[in-house]
C-alpha cells in the first residue's frame, strides 16, 4: 500500500489550479492584454479629425 502512494502522481492541472497567485496573475494579465489590444484596434479604426 505504501508503494501505491509513492507511485501515485499528482495531476498537472491540480497543481496549476492550487496555485492561487498564478491564477490571479494570469487572470489579470489576460484582461490587461486583451483590453489593451482592443483599445489599440479601436484607436486605429477611429476616423481622423478633419481639423488636422
mmCIF entry with sequence, helices, sheets and N, C-alpha, C, O atoms, coordinates in Angstrom:
data_MODEL
# 
_entry.id   MODEL 
# 
_entity.id                         1 
_entity.type                       polymer 
_entity.pdbx_number_of_molecules   1 
# 
_entity_poly.entity_id                      1 
_entity_poly.type                           'polypeptide(L)' 
_entity_poly.nstd_linkage                   no 
_entity_poly.nstd_monomer                   no 
_entity_poly.pdbx_seq_one_letter_code       
;(UNK)(UNK)(UNK)(UNK)(UNK)(UNK)(UNK)(UNK)(UNK)(UNK)(UNK)(UNK)(UNK)(UNK)(UNK)(UNK)
(UNK)(UNK)(UNK)(UNK)(UNK)(UNK)(UNK)(UNK)(UNK)(UNK)(UNK)(UNK)(UNK)(UNK)(UNK)(UNK)
(UNK)(UNK)(UNK)(UNK)(UNK)(UNK)(UNK)(UNK)(UNK)(UNK)(UNK)(UNK)(UNK)(UNK)(UNK)(UNK)
(UNK)(UNK)(UNK)(UNK)
;
_entity_poly.pdbx_seq_one_letter_code_can   XXXXXXXXXXXXXXXXXXXXXXXXXXXXXXXXXXXXXXXXXXXXXXXXXXXX 
_entity_poly.pdbx_strand_id                 A 
# 
loop_
_entity_poly_seq.entity_id 
_entity_poly_seq.num 
_entity_poly_seq.mon_id 
_entity_poly_seq.hetero 
1 1  UNK n 
1 2  UNK n 
1 3  UNK n 
1 4  UNK n 
1 5  UNK n 
1 6  UNK n 
1 7  UNK n 
1 8  UNK n 
1 9  UNK n 
1 10 UNK n 
1 11 UNK n 
1 12 UNK n 
1 13 UNK n 
1 14 UNK n 
1 15 UNK n 
1 16 UNK n 
1 17 UNK n 
1 18 UNK n 
1 19 UNK n 
1 20 UNK n 
1 21 UNK n 
1 22 UNK n 
1 23 UNK n 
1 24 UNK n 
1 25 UNK n 
1 26 UNK n 
1 27 UNK n 
1 28 UNK n 
1 29 UNK n 
1 30 UNK n 
1 31 UNK n 
1 32 UNK n 
1 33 UNK n 
1 34 UNK n 
1 35 UNK n 
1 36 UNK n 
1 37 UNK n 
1 38 UNK n 
1 39 UNK n 
1 40 UNK n 
1 41 UNK n 
1 42 UNK n 
1 43 UNK n 
1 44 UNK n 
1 45 UNK n 
1 46 UNK n 
1 47 UNK n 
1 48 UNK n 
1 49 UNK n 
1 50 UNK n 
1 51 UNK n 
1 52 UNK n 
# 
_struct_asym.id          A 
_struct_asym.entity_id   1 
# 
loop_
_struct_conf.conf_type_id 
_struct_conf.id 
_struct_conf.pdbx_PDB_helix_id 
_struct_conf.beg_label_comp_id 
_struct_conf.beg_label_asym_id 
_struct_conf.beg_label_seq_id 
_struct_conf.pdbx_beg_PDB_ins_code 
_struct_conf.end_label_comp_id 
_struct_conf.end_label_asym_id 
_struct_conf.end_label_seq_id 
_struct_conf.pdbx_end_PDB_ins_code 
_struct_conf.beg_auth_comp_id 
_struct_conf.beg_auth_asym_id 
_struct_conf.beg_auth_seq_id 
_struct_conf.end_auth_comp_id 
_struct_conf.end_auth_asym_id 
_struct_conf.end_auth_seq_id 
_struct_conf.pdbx_PDB_helix_class 
_struct_conf.details 
_struct_conf.pdbx_PDB_helix_length 
HELX_P HELX_P1 AA1 UNK A 2  ? UNK A 7  ? UNK A 2  UNK A 7  1 ? 6  
HELX_P HELX_P2 AA2 UNK A 12 ? UNK A 18 ? UNK A 12 UNK A 18 1 ? 7  
HELX_P HELX_P3 AA3 UNK A 20 ? UNK A 45 ? UNK A 20 UNK A 45 1 ? 26 
# 
_struct_conf_type.id          HELX_P 
_struct_conf_type.criteria    ? 
_struct_conf_type.reference   ? 
# 
loop_
_atom_site.group_PDB 
_atom_site.id 
_atom_site.type_symbol 
_atom_site.label_atom_id 
_atom_site.label_alt_id 
_atom_site.label_comp_id 
_atom_site.label_asym_id 
_atom_site.label_entity_id 
_atom_site.label_seq_id 
_atom_site.pdbx_PDB_ins_code 
_atom_site.Cartn_x 
_atom_site.Cartn_y 
_atom_site.Cartn_z 
_atom_site.occupancy 
_atom_site.B_iso_or_equiv 
_atom_site.pdbx_formal_charge 
_atom_site.auth_seq_id 
_atom_site.auth_comp_id 
_atom_site.auth_asym_id 
_atom_site.auth_atom_id 
_atom_site.pdbx_PDB_model_num 
ATOM 1   N N  . UNK A 1 1  ? 0.824   -1.183 0.000   1.00 0.00 ? 1  UNK A N  1 
ATOM 2   C CA . UNK A 1 1  ? 0.000   0.000  0.000   1.00 0.00 ? 1  UNK A CA 1 
ATOM 3   C C  . UNK A 1 1  ? 0.874   1.255  0.000   1.00 0.00 ? 1  UNK A C  1 
ATOM 4   O O  . UNK A 1 1  ? 0.514   2.262  -0.610  1.00 0.00 ? 1  UNK A O  1 
ATOM 5   N N  . UNK A 1 2  ? 1.997   1.198  0.668   1.00 0.00 ? 2  UNK A N  1 
ATOM 6   C CA . UNK A 1 2  ? 2.883   2.342  0.716   1.00 0.00 ? 2  UNK A CA 1 
ATOM 7   C C  . UNK A 1 2  ? 3.480   2.629  -0.660  1.00 0.00 ? 2  UNK A C  1 
ATOM 8   O O  . UNK A 1 2  ? 3.679   3.790  -1.016  1.00 0.00 ? 2  UNK A O  1 
ATOM 9   N N  . UNK A 1 3  ? 3.763   1.595  -1.428  1.00 0.00 ? 3  UNK A N  1 
ATOM 10  C CA . UNK A 1 3  ? 4.337   1.805  -2.762  1.00 0.00 ? 3  UNK A CA 1 
ATOM 11  C C  . UNK A 1 3  ? 3.315   2.428  -3.697  1.00 0.00 ? 3  UNK A C  1 
ATOM 12  O O  . UNK A 1 3  ? 3.686   3.184  -4.594  1.00 0.00 ? 3  UNK A O  1 
ATOM 13  N N  . UNK A 1 4  ? 2.029   2.126  -3.505  1.00 0.00 ? 4  UNK A N  1 
ATOM 14  C CA . UNK A 1 4  ? 0.993   2.737  -4.342  1.00 0.00 ? 4  UNK A CA 1 
ATOM 15  C C  . UNK A 1 4  ? 0.933   4.245  -4.121  1.00 0.00 ? 4  UNK A C  1 
ATOM 16  O O  . UNK A 1 4  ? 0.766   5.007  -5.073  1.00 0.00 ? 4  UNK A O  1 
ATOM 17  N N  . UNK A 1 5  ? 1.065   4.670  -2.889  1.00 0.00 ? 5  UNK A N  1 
ATOM 18  C CA . UNK A 1 5  ? 1.001   6.089  -2.579  1.00 0.00 ? 5  UNK A CA 1 
ATOM 19  C C  . UNK A 1 5  ? 2.232   6.827  -3.124  1.00 0.00 ? 5  UNK A C  1 
ATOM 20  O O  . UNK A 1 5  ? 2.129   7.974  -3.558  1.00 0.00 ? 5  UNK A O  1 
ATOM 21  N N  . UNK A 1 6  ? 3.365   6.181  -3.099  1.00 0.00 ? 6  UNK A N  1 
ATOM 22  C CA . UNK A 1 6  ? 4.565   6.804  -3.640  1.00 0.00 ? 6  UNK A CA 1 
ATOM 23  C C  . UNK A 1 6  ? 4.484   6.923  -5.159  1.00 0.00 ? 6  UNK A C  1 
ATOM 24  O O  . UNK A 1 6  ? 4.928   7.922  -5.725  1.00 0.00 ? 6  UNK A O  1 
ATOM 25  N N  . UNK A 1 7  ? 3.925   5.918  -5.821  1.00 0.00 ? 7  UNK A N  1 
ATOM 26  C CA . UNK A 1 7  ? 3.860   5.912  -7.269  1.00 0.00 ? 7  UNK A CA 1 
ATOM 27  C C  . UNK A 1 7  ? 2.720   6.781  -7.803  1.00 0.00 ? 7  UNK A C  1 
ATOM 28  O O  . UNK A 1 7  ? 2.699   7.114  -8.988  1.00 0.00 ? 7  UNK A O  1 
ATOM 29  N N  . UNK A 1 8  ? 1.796   7.139  -6.956  1.00 0.00 ? 8  UNK A N  1 
ATOM 30  C CA . UNK A 1 8  ? 0.661   7.947  -7.404  1.00 0.00 ? 8  UNK A CA 1 
ATOM 31  C C  . UNK A 1 8  ? 1.129   9.357  -7.722  1.00 0.00 ? 8  UNK A C  1 
ATOM 32  O O  . UNK A 1 8  ? 1.756   10.016 -6.893  1.00 0.00 ? 8  UNK A O  1 
ATOM 33  N N  . UNK A 1 9  ? 0.823   9.811  -8.918  1.00 0.00 ? 9  UNK A N  1 
ATOM 34  C CA . UNK A 1 9  ? 1.227   11.140 -9.355  1.00 0.00 ? 9  UNK A CA 1 
ATOM 35  C C  . UNK A 1 9  ? 0.105   12.129 -9.118  1.00 0.00 ? 9  UNK A C  1 
ATOM 36  O O  . UNK A 1 9  ? -1.074  11.775 -9.114  1.00 0.00 ? 9  UNK A O  1 
ATOM 37  N N  . UNK A 1 10 ? 0.496   13.363 -8.923  1.00 0.00 ? 10 UNK A N  1 
ATOM 38  C CA . UNK A 1 10 ? -0.483  14.439 -8.818  1.00 0.00 ? 10 UNK A CA 1 
ATOM 39  C C  . UNK A 1 10 ? -0.670  14.991 -10.220 1.00 0.00 ? 10 UNK A C  1 
ATOM 40  O O  . UNK A 1 10 ? 0.298   15.258 -10.932 1.00 0.00 ? 10 UNK A O  1 
ATOM 41  N N  . UNK A 1 11 ? -1.921  15.157 -10.602 1.00 0.00 ? 11 UNK A N  1 
ATOM 42  C CA . UNK A 1 11 ? -2.233  15.650 -11.927 1.00 0.00 ? 11 UNK A CA 1 
ATOM 43  C C  . UNK A 1 11 ? -1.685  17.063 -12.106 1.00 0.00 ? 11 UNK A C  1 
ATOM 44  O O  . UNK A 1 11 ? -1.690  17.851 -11.161 1.00 0.00 ? 11 UNK A O  1 
ATOM 45  N N  . UNK A 1 12 ? -1.216  17.390 -13.305 1.00 0.00 ? 12 UNK A N  1 
ATOM 46  C CA . UNK A 1 12 ? -0.656  18.712 -13.594 1.00 0.00 ? 12 UNK A CA 1 
ATOM 47  C C  . UNK A 1 12 ? -1.693  19.804 -13.378 1.00 0.00 ? 12 UNK A C  1 
ATOM 48  O O  . UNK A 1 12 ? -1.374  20.854 -12.819 1.00 0.00 ? 12 UNK A O  1 
ATOM 49  N N  . UNK A 1 13 ? -2.910  19.578 -13.804 1.00 0.00 ? 13 UNK A N  1 
ATOM 50  C CA . UNK A 1 13 ? -3.960  20.597 -13.667 1.00 0.00 ? 13 UNK A CA 1 
ATOM 51  C C  . UNK A 1 13 ? -4.310  20.855 -12.208 1.00 0.00 ? 13 UNK A C  1 
ATOM 52  O O  . UNK A 1 13 ? -4.685  21.970 -11.846 1.00 0.00 ? 13 UNK A O  1 
ATOM 53  N N  . UNK A 1 14 ? -4.192  19.855 -11.388 1.00 0.00 ? 14 UNK A N  1 
ATOM 54  C CA . UNK A 1 14 ? -4.456  20.053 -9.964  1.00 0.00 ? 14 UNK A CA 1 
ATOM 55  C C  . UNK A 1 14 ? -3.409  20.969 -9.345  1.00 0.00 ? 14 UNK A C  1 
ATOM 56  O O  . UNK A 1 14 ? -3.742  21.825 -8.525  1.00 0.00 ? 14 UNK A O  1 
ATOM 57  N N  . UNK A 1 15 ? -2.167  20.799 -9.724  1.00 0.00 ? 15 UNK A N  1 
ATOM 58  C CA . UNK A 1 15 ? -1.094  21.664 -9.235  1.00 0.00 ? 15 UNK A CA 1 
ATOM 59  C C  . UNK A 1 15 ? -1.314  23.088 -9.758  1.00 0.00 ? 15 UNK A C  1 
ATOM 60  O O  . UNK A 1 15 ? -1.111  24.060 -9.031  1.00 0.00 ? 15 UNK A O  1 
ATOM 61  N N  . UNK A 1 16 ? -1.726  23.200 -11.007 1.00 0.00 ? 16 UNK A N  1 
ATOM 62  C CA . UNK A 1 16 ? -1.976  24.506 -11.620 1.00 0.00 ? 16 UNK A CA 1 
ATOM 63  C C  . UNK A 1 16 ? -3.103  25.241 -10.905 1.00 0.00 ? 16 UNK A C  1 
ATOM 64  O O  . UNK A 1 16 ? -2.964  26.421 -10.585 1.00 0.00 ? 16 UNK A O  1 
ATOM 65  N N  . UNK A 1 17 ? -4.205  24.563 -10.655 1.00 0.00 ? 17 UNK A N  1 
ATOM 66  C CA . UNK A 1 17 ? -5.359  25.208 -10.025 1.00 0.00 ? 17 UNK A CA 1 
ATOM 67  C C  . UNK A 1 17 ? -5.154  25.454 -8.524  1.00 0.00 ? 17 UNK A C  1 
ATOM 68  O O  . UNK A 1 17 ? -5.876  26.262 -7.940  1.00 0.00 ? 17 UNK A O  1 
ATOM 69  N N  . UNK A 1 18 ? -4.216  24.799 -7.906  1.00 0.00 ? 18 UNK A N  1 
ATOM 70  C CA . UNK A 1 18 ? -3.953  25.014 -6.485  1.00 0.00 ? 18 UNK A CA 1 
ATOM 71  C C  . UNK A 1 18 ? -3.115  26.267 -6.229  1.00 0.00 ? 18 UNK A C  1 
ATOM 72  O O  . UNK A 1 18 ? -3.073  26.763 -5.103  1.00 0.00 ? 18 UNK A O  1 
ATOM 73  N N  . UNK A 1 19 ? -2.453  26.779 -7.258  1.00 0.00 ? 19 UNK A N  1 
ATOM 74  C CA . UNK A 1 19 ? -1.611  27.972 -7.094  1.00 0.00 ? 19 UNK A CA 1 
ATOM 75  C C  . UNK A 1 19 ? -2.464  29.216 -7.331  1.00 0.00 ? 19 UNK A C  1 
ATOM 76  O O  . UNK A 1 19 ? -2.654  29.631 -8.475  1.00 0.00 ? 19 UNK A O  1 
ATOM 77  N N  . UNK A 1 20 ? -2.979  29.812 -6.257  1.00 0.00 ? 20 UNK A N  1 
ATOM 78  C CA . UNK A 1 20 ? -3.927  30.915 -6.352  1.00 0.00 ? 20 UNK A CA 1 
ATOM 79  C C  . UNK A 1 20 ? -3.264  32.171 -6.907  1.00 0.00 ? 20 UNK A C  1 
ATOM 80  O O  . UNK A 1 20 ? -3.914  32.932 -7.623  1.00 0.00 ? 20 UNK A O  1 
ATOM 81  N N  . UNK A 1 21 ? -1.989  32.409 -6.599  1.00 0.00 ? 21 UNK A N  1 
ATOM 82  C CA . UNK A 1 21 ? -1.307  33.598 -7.104  1.00 0.00 ? 21 UNK A CA 1 
ATOM 83  C C  . UNK A 1 21 ? -1.076  33.500 -8.608  1.00 0.00 ? 21 UNK A C  1 
ATOM 84  O O  . UNK A 1 21 ? -1.174  34.502 -9.315  1.00 0.00 ? 21 UNK A O  1 
ATOM 85  N N  . UNK A 1 22 ? -0.777  32.320 -9.093  1.00 0.00 ? 22 UNK A N  1 
ATOM 86  C CA . UNK A 1 22 ? -0.618  32.131 -10.532 1.00 0.00 ? 22 UNK A CA 1 
ATOM 87  C C  . UNK A 1 22 ? -1.940  32.361 -11.250 1.00 0.00 ? 22 UNK A C  1 
ATOM 88  O O  . UNK A 1 22 ? -1.965  32.988 -12.309 1.00 0.00 ? 22 UNK A O  1 
ATOM 89  N N  . UNK A 1 23 ? -3.029  31.865 -10.694 1.00 0.00 ? 23 UNK A N  1 
ATOM 90  C CA . UNK A 1 23 ? -4.341  32.086 -11.296 1.00 0.00 ? 23 UNK A CA 1 
ATOM 91  C C  . UNK A 1 23 ? -4.708  33.562 -11.302 1.00 0.00 ? 23 UNK A C  1 
ATOM 92  O O  . UNK A 1 23 ? -5.246  34.060 -12.291 1.00 0.00 ? 23 UNK A O  1 
ATOM 93  N N  . UNK A 1 24 ? -4.425  34.267 -10.213 1.00 0.00 ? 24 UNK A N  1 
ATOM 94  C CA . UNK A 1 24 ? -4.696  35.703 -10.155 1.00 0.00 ? 24 UNK A CA 1 
ATOM 95  C C  . UNK A 1 24 ? -3.866  36.455 -11.191 1.00 0.00 ? 24 UNK A C  1 
ATOM 96  O O  . UNK A 1 24 ? -4.388  37.315 -11.901 1.00 0.00 ? 24 UNK A O  1 
ATOM 97  N N  . UNK A 1 25 ? -2.596  36.141 -11.278 1.00 0.00 ? 25 UNK A N  1 
ATOM 98  C CA . UNK A 1 25 ? -1.733  36.817 -12.238 1.00 0.00 ? 25 UNK A CA 1 
ATOM 99  C C  . UNK A 1 25 ? -2.187  36.551 -13.670 1.00 0.00 ? 25 UNK A C  1 
ATOM 100 O O  . UNK A 1 25 ? -2.240  37.475 -14.481 1.00 0.00 ? 25 UNK A O  1 
ATOM 101 N N  . UNK A 1 26 ? -2.510  35.317 -13.985 1.00 0.00 ? 26 UNK A N  1 
ATOM 102 C CA . UNK A 1 26 ? -2.960  35.005 -15.337 1.00 0.00 ? 26 UNK A CA 1 
ATOM 103 C C  . UNK A 1 26 ? -4.283  35.695 -15.661 1.00 0.00 ? 26 UNK A C  1 
ATOM 104 O O  . UNK A 1 26 ? -4.465  36.199 -16.769 1.00 0.00 ? 26 UNK A O  1 
ATOM 105 N N  . UNK A 1 27 ? -5.201  35.719 -14.703 1.00 0.00 ? 27 UNK A N  1 
ATOM 106 C CA . UNK A 1 27 ? -6.473  36.394 -14.932 1.00 0.00 ? 27 UNK A CA 1 
ATOM 107 C C  . UNK A 1 27 ? -6.291  37.873 -15.181 1.00 0.00 ? 27 UNK A C  1 
ATOM 108 O O  . UNK A 1 27 ? -6.901  38.429 -16.094 1.00 0.00 ? 27 UNK A O  1 
ATOM 109 N N  . UNK A 1 28 ? -5.457  38.521 -14.380 1.00 0.00 ? 28 UNK A N  1 
ATOM 110 C CA . UNK A 1 28 ? -5.204  39.950 -14.563 1.00 0.00 ? 28 UNK A CA 1 
ATOM 111 C C  . UNK A 1 28 ? -4.462  40.210 -15.867 1.00 0.00 ? 28 UNK A C  1 
ATOM 112 O O  . UNK A 1 28 ? -4.771  41.176 -16.565 1.00 0.00 ? 28 UNK A O  1 
ATOM 113 N N  . UNK A 1 29 ? -3.510  39.383 -16.204 1.00 0.00 ? 29 UNK A N  1 
ATOM 114 C CA . UNK A 1 29 ? -2.722  39.579 -17.420 1.00 0.00 ? 29 UNK A CA 1 
ATOM 115 C C  . UNK A 1 29 ? -3.567  39.385 -18.672 1.00 0.00 ? 29 UNK A C  1 
ATOM 116 O O  . UNK A 1 29 ? -3.411  40.126 -19.642 1.00 0.00 ? 29 UNK A O  1 
ATOM 117 N N  . UNK A 1 30 ? -4.459  38.401 -18.662 1.00 0.00 ? 30 UNK A N  1 
ATOM 118 C CA . UNK A 1 30 ? -5.305  38.164 -19.831 1.00 0.00 ? 30 UNK A CA 1 
ATOM 119 C C  . UNK A 1 30 ? -6.213  39.357 -20.076 1.00 0.00 ? 30 UNK A C  1 
ATOM 120 O O  . UNK A 1 30 ? -6.365  39.789 -21.219 1.00 0.00 ? 30 UNK A O  1 
ATOM 121 N N  . UNK A 1 31 ? -6.827  39.903 -19.017 1.00 0.00 ? 31 UNK A N  1 
ATOM 122 C CA . UNK A 1 31 ? -7.680  41.070 -19.197 1.00 0.00 ? 31 UNK A CA 1 
ATOM 123 C C  . UNK A 1 31 ? -6.870  42.287 -19.623 1.00 0.00 ? 31 UNK A C  1 
ATOM 124 O O  . UNK A 1 31 ? -7.299  43.029 -20.506 1.00 0.00 ? 31 UNK A O  1 
ATOM 125 N N  . UNK A 1 32 ? -5.714  42.507 -19.017 1.00 0.00 ? 32 UNK A N  1 
ATOM 126 C CA . UNK A 1 32 ? -4.885  43.653 -19.363 1.00 0.00 ? 32 UNK A CA 1 
ATOM 127 C C  . UNK A 1 32 ? -4.468  43.599 -20.826 1.00 0.00 ? 32 UNK A C  1 
ATOM 128 O O  . UNK A 1 32 ? -4.569  44.596 -21.541 1.00 0.00 ? 32 UNK A O  1 
ATOM 129 N N  . UNK A 1 33 ? -4.009  42.460 -21.266 1.00 0.00 ? 33 UNK A N  1 
ATOM 130 C CA . UNK A 1 33 ? -3.561  42.318 -22.654 1.00 0.00 ? 33 UNK A CA 1 
ATOM 131 C C  . UNK A 1 33 ? -4.728  42.441 -23.623 1.00 0.00 ? 33 UNK A C  1 
ATOM 132 O O  . UNK A 1 33 ? -4.617  43.128 -24.638 1.00 0.00 ? 33 UNK A O  1 
ATOM 133 N N  . UNK A 1 34 ? -5.844  41.788 -23.325 1.00 0.00 ? 34 UNK A N  1 
ATOM 134 C CA . UNK A 1 34 ? -6.973  41.825 -24.253 1.00 0.00 ? 34 UNK A CA 1 
ATOM 135 C C  . UNK A 1 34 ? -7.575  43.223 -24.350 1.00 0.00 ? 34 UNK A C  1 
ATOM 136 O O  . UNK A 1 34 ? -7.911  43.658 -25.451 1.00 0.00 ? 34 UNK A O  1 
ATOM 137 N N  . UNK A 1 35 ? -7.721  43.939 -23.243 1.00 0.00 ? 35 UNK A N  1 
ATOM 138 C CA . UNK A 1 35 ? -8.263  45.296 -23.301 1.00 0.00 ? 35 UNK A CA 1 
ATOM 139 C C  . UNK A 1 35 ? -7.283  46.261 -23.964 1.00 0.00 ? 35 UNK A C  1 
ATOM 140 O O  . UNK A 1 35 ? -7.713  47.197 -24.639 1.00 0.00 ? 35 UNK A O  1 
ATOM 141 N N  . UNK A 1 36 ? -5.989  46.058 -23.791 1.00 0.00 ? 36 UNK A N  1 
ATOM 142 C CA . UNK A 1 36 ? -5.010  46.905 -24.465 1.00 0.00 ? 36 UNK A CA 1 
ATOM 143 C C  . UNK A 1 36 ? -5.085  46.705 -25.972 1.00 0.00 ? 36 UNK A C  1 
ATOM 144 O O  . UNK A 1 36 ? -5.084  47.676 -26.728 1.00 0.00 ? 36 UNK A O  1 
ATOM 145 N N  . UNK A 1 37 ? -5.149  45.460 -26.410 1.00 0.00 ? 37 UNK A N  1 
ATOM 146 C CA . UNK A 1 37 ? -5.258  45.178 -27.844 1.00 0.00 ? 37 UNK A CA 1 
ATOM 147 C C  . UNK A 1 37 ? -6.570  45.714 -28.394 1.00 0.00 ? 37 UNK A C  1 
ATOM 148 O O  . UNK A 1 37 ? -6.594  46.290 -29.482 1.00 0.00 ? 37 UNK A O  1 
ATOM 149 N N  . UNK A 1 38 ? -7.655  45.534 -27.661 1.00 0.00 ? 38 UNK A N  1 
ATOM 150 C CA . UNK A 1 38 ? -8.949  46.045 -28.079 1.00 0.00 ? 38 UNK A CA 1 
ATOM 151 C C  . UNK A 1 38 ? -8.902  47.575 -28.216 1.00 0.00 ? 38 UNK A C  1 
ATOM 152 O O  . UNK A 1 38 ? -9.428  48.118 -29.188 1.00 0.00 ? 38 UNK A O  1 
ATOM 153 N N  . UNK A 1 39 ? -8.292  48.263 -27.274 1.00 0.00 ? 39 UNK A N  1 
ATOM 154 C CA . UNK A 1 39 ? -8.170  49.706 -27.330 1.00 0.00 ? 39 UNK A CA 1 
ATOM 155 C C  . UNK A 1 39 ? -7.341  50.166 -28.516 1.00 0.00 ? 39 UNK A C  1 
ATOM 156 O O  . UNK A 1 39 ? -7.697  51.146 -29.171 1.00 0.00 ? 39 UNK A O  1 
ATOM 157 N N  . UNK A 1 40 ? -6.246  49.479 -28.805 1.00 0.00 ? 40 UNK A N  1 
ATOM 158 C CA . UNK A 1 40 ? -5.424  49.835 -29.958 1.00 0.00 ? 40 UNK A CA 1 
ATOM 159 C C  . UNK A 1 40 ? -6.174  49.627 -31.267 1.00 0.00 ? 40 UNK A C  1 
ATOM 160 O O  . UNK A 1 40 ? -6.031  50.417 -32.200 1.00 0.00 ? 40 UNK A O  1 
ATOM 161 N N  . UNK A 1 41 ? -6.969  48.571 -31.338 1.00 0.00 ? 41 UNK A N  1 
ATOM 162 C CA . UNK A 1 41 ? -7.776  48.338 -32.538 1.00 0.00 ? 41 UNK A CA 1 
ATOM 163 C C  . UNK A 1 41 ? -8.817  49.442 -32.693 1.00 0.00 ? 41 UNK A C  1 
ATOM 164 O O  . UNK A 1 41 ? -9.042  49.935 -33.798 1.00 0.00 ? 41 UNK A O  1 
ATOM 165 N N  . UNK A 1 42 ? -9.448  49.829 -31.594 1.00 0.00 ? 42 UNK A N  1 
ATOM 166 C CA . UNK A 1 42 ? -10.441 50.903 -31.653 1.00 0.00 ? 42 UNK A CA 1 
ATOM 167 C C  . UNK A 1 42 ? -9.797  52.230 -32.056 1.00 0.00 ? 42 UNK A C  1 
ATOM 168 O O  . UNK A 1 42 ? -10.379 52.981 -32.838 1.00 0.00 ? 42 UNK A O  1 
ATOM 169 N N  . UNK A 1 43 ? -8.616  52.525 -31.542 1.00 0.00 ? 43 UNK A N  1 
ATOM 170 C CA . UNK A 1 43 ? -7.932  53.761 -31.911 1.00 0.00 ? 43 UNK A CA 1 
ATOM 171 C C  . UNK A 1 43 ? -7.533  53.766 -33.384 1.00 0.00 ? 43 UNK A C  1 
ATOM 172 O O  . UNK A 1 43 ? -7.634  54.793 -34.055 1.00 0.00 ? 43 UNK A O  1 
ATOM 173 N N  . UNK A 1 44 ? -7.088  52.635 -33.878 1.00 0.00 ? 44 UNK A N  1 
ATOM 174 C CA . UNK A 1 44 ? -6.676  52.585 -35.280 1.00 0.00 ? 44 UNK A CA 1 
ATOM 175 C C  . UNK A 1 44 ? -7.871  52.632 -36.226 1.00 0.00 ? 44 UNK A C  1 
ATOM 176 O O  . UNK A 1 44 ? -7.721  53.024 -37.383 1.00 0.00 ? 44 UNK A O  1 
ATOM 177 N N  . UNK A 1 45 ? -9.055  52.241 -35.758 1.00 0.00 ? 45 UNK A N  1 
ATOM 178 C CA . UNK A 1 45 ? -10.246 52.252 -36.599 1.00 0.00 ? 45 UNK A CA 1 
ATOM 179 C C  . UNK A 1 45 ? -10.989 53.586 -36.535 1.00 0.00 ? 45 UNK A C  1 
ATOM 180 O O  . UNK A 1 45 ? -11.902 53.817 -37.328 1.00 0.00 ? 45 UNK A O  1 
ATOM 181 N N  . UNK A 1 46 ? -10.618 54.458 -35.616 1.00 0.00 ? 46 UNK A N  1 
ATOM 182 C CA . UNK A 1 46 ? -11.299 55.742 -35.474 1.00 0.00 ? 46 UNK A CA 1 
ATOM 183 C C  . UNK A 1 46 ? -10.940 56.654 -36.630 1.00 0.00 ? 46 UNK A C  1 
ATOM 184 O O  . UNK A 1 46 ? -9.788  56.674 -37.066 1.00 0.00 ? 46 UNK A O  1 
ATOM 185 N N  . UNK A 1 47 ? -11.910 57.413 -37.139 1.00 0.00 ? 47 UNK A N  1 
ATOM 186 C CA . UNK A 1 47 ? -11.602 58.337 -38.249 1.00 0.00 ? 47 UNK A CA 1 
ATOM 187 C C  . UNK A 1 47 ? -10.754 59.504 -37.756 1.00 0.00 ? 47 UNK A C  1 
ATOM 188 O O  . UNK A 1 47 ? -10.842 59.907 -36.596 1.00 0.00 ? 47 UNK A O  1 
ATOM 189 N N  . UNK A 1 48 ? -9.953  60.027 -38.633 1.00 0.00 ? 48 UNK A N  1 
ATOM 190 C CA . UNK A 1 48 ? -9.101  61.158 -38.289 1.00 0.00 ? 48 UNK A CA 1 
ATOM 191 C C  . UNK A 1 48 ? -9.943  62.428 -38.249 1.00 0.00 ? 48 UNK A C  1 
ATOM 192 O O  . UNK A 1 48 ? -10.940 62.556 -38.960 1.00 0.00 ? 48 UNK A O  1 
ATOM 193 N N  . UNK A 1 49 ? -9.527  63.348 -37.417 1.00 0.00 ? 49 UNK A N  1 
ATOM 194 C CA . UNK A 1 49 ? -10.235 64.622 -37.292 1.00 0.00 ? 49 UNK A CA 1 
ATOM 195 C C  . UNK A 1 49 ? -10.028 65.466 -38.550 1.00 0.00 ? 49 UNK A C  1 
ATOM 196 O O  . UNK A 1 49 ? -8.918  65.502 -39.082 1.00 0.00 ? 49 UNK A O  1 
ATOM 197 N N  . UNK A 1 50 ? -11.064 66.140 -39.034 1.00 0.00 ? 50 UNK A N  1 
ATOM 198 C CA . UNK A 1 50 ? -10.893 66.985 -40.230 1.00 0.00 ? 50 UNK A CA 1 
ATOM 199 C C  . UNK A 1 50 ? -10.074 68.232 -39.945 1.00 0.00 ? 50 UNK A C  1 
ATOM 200 O O  . UNK A 1 50 ? -9.654  68.909 -40.884 1.00 0.00 ? 50 UNK A O  1 
ATOM 201 N N  . UNK A 1 51 ? -9.831  68.560 -38.668 1.00 0.00 ? 51 UNK A N  1 
ATOM 202 C CA . UNK A 1 51 ? -9.071  69.758 -38.330 1.00 0.00 ? 51 UNK A CA 1 
ATOM 203 C C  . UNK A 1 51 ? -7.578  69.561 -38.440 1.00 0.00 ? 51 UNK A C  1 
ATOM 204 O O  . UNK A 1 51 ? -6.818  70.527 -38.368 1.00 0.00 ? 51 UNK A O  1 
ATOM 205 N N  . UNK A 1 52 ? -7.137  68.305 -38.617 1.00 0.00 ? 52 UNK A N  1 
ATOM 206 C CA . UNK A 1 52 ? -5.698  68.021 -38.652 1.00 0.00 ? 52 UNK A CA 1 
ATOM 207 C C  . UNK A 1 52 ? -5.138  68.281 -40.016 1.00 0.00 ? 52 UNK A C  1 
ATOM 208 O O  . UNK A 1 52 ? -3.941  68.098 -40.237 1.00 0.00 ? 52 UNK A O  1 
# 
